[in-house]
């Protein structure tokens, strides 16, 4: 199984134009998954503003990393990372 990724535009009559390199797949059974890219065309600054806004809206206390390391020094407990 091989995968191919490309962008195309659906014409008004519903036809999707495929790149020439896909012609080698003629008579092959394929599965198409369409992703409407128009929904993802937001400007990078707008996306960044939305992400930082969502982060700022979190109602959680910040972690005190100094205290976390101090507790580790006292307990000497660390979980196994690789088994």
Secondary structure, 3 states (H helix, E strand, C coil): CCCCCCCCCECCCCCECCCHHHHHHCCCCCCCCCCCHHHHCCCHHHHHHHHHHHHHCCCCCCCCHHHHHHHHHHHCCCCCCCC
